[in-house]
Amino acid sequence: MTATTPRTTPIEIVRAEIDTIVNERLALRQSGATANDLDRNRKQLADAQRRLSELLSMRHPLQLVD
């Protein structure tokens, strides 16, 4: 009997990335980061959230009802 390792999905990868970016944002705020640093982090977070949205949309396509 062989053990299988769970497969990491692209959605899980992006969610982990979002968690990392949010933790970085908290650290930036606590350390008194510049507005430019916070804005760069905000853009990273927005990009990761957009990618997550796209992945979820592909997994669960919208079905229109007549």
C-alpha positions as CSV (number, residue, x, y, z in Angstrom):
1,M,0.0,0.0,0.0
2,T,1.4,3.4,-1.0
3,A,0.8,6.6,0.8
4,T,-0.4,9.5,-1.3
5,T,0.3,13.1,-0.5
6,P,-2.5,15.6,-0.8
7,R,-2.3,17.6,-4.0
8,T,-2.1,21.4,-3.5
9,T,-4.5,23.2,-5.8
10,P,-3.9,26.5,-7.4
11,I,-6.6,28.0,-5.3
12,E,-4.9,26.8,-2.1
13,I,-1.6,28.3,-3.4
14,V,-3.2,31.7,-4.0
15,R,-5.0,31.6,-0.6
16,A,-1.7,31.0,1.1
17,E,-0.1,33.8,-0.9
18,I,-2.9,36.1,0.3
19,D,-2.3,35.1,3.9
20,T,1.4,35.9,3.5
21,I,0.6,39.3,1.9
22,V,-1.9,40.2,4.7
23,N,0.7,39.2,7.4
24,E,3.3,41.4,5.6
25,R,0.8,44.3,5.6
26,L,0.3,43.9,9.3
27,A,4.1,43.9,9.9
28,L,4.4,47.0,7.6
29,R,1.8,48.9,9.6
30,Q,3.4,47.9,12.9
31,S,6.8,49.1,11.8
32,G,5.6,52.4,10.5
33,A,6.1,51.7,6.8
34,T,6.0,54.4,4.2
35,A,2.9,55.1,2.1
36,N,4.7,53.7,-0.9
37,D,5.5,50.4,0.9
38,L,1.9,50.1,2.0
39,D,0.6,50.9,-1.5
40,R,2.9,48.3,-3.1
41,N,1.6,45.7,-0.6
42,R,-2.0,46.8,-1.4
43,K,-1.4,46.3,-5.1
44,Q,0.1,42.8,-4.4
45,L,-3.0,41.9,-2.3
46,A,-5.4,43.2,-5.0
47,D,-3.6,41.2,-7.7
48,A,-3.7,38.0,-5.6
49,Q,-7.4,38.5,-4.8
50,R,-8.1,39.0,-8.5
51,R,-6.3,35.8,-9.4
52,L,-8.2,33.9,-6.6
53,S,-11.5,35.3,-8.0
54,E,-10.6,34.1,-11.5
55,L,-9.7,30.6,-10.3
56,L,-12.9,30.3,-8.3
57,S,-14.9,31.6,-11.4
58,M,-13.3,28.8,-13.5
59,R,-14.1,26.2,-10.9
60,H,-17.7,27.4,-10.5
61,P,-18.8,29.0,-13.7
62,L,-21.9,31.2,-13.7
63,Q,-24.9,29.4,-15.1
64,L,-27.7,31.6,-16.4
65,V,-31.3,30.4,-16.0
66,D,-33.9,31.1,-18.7
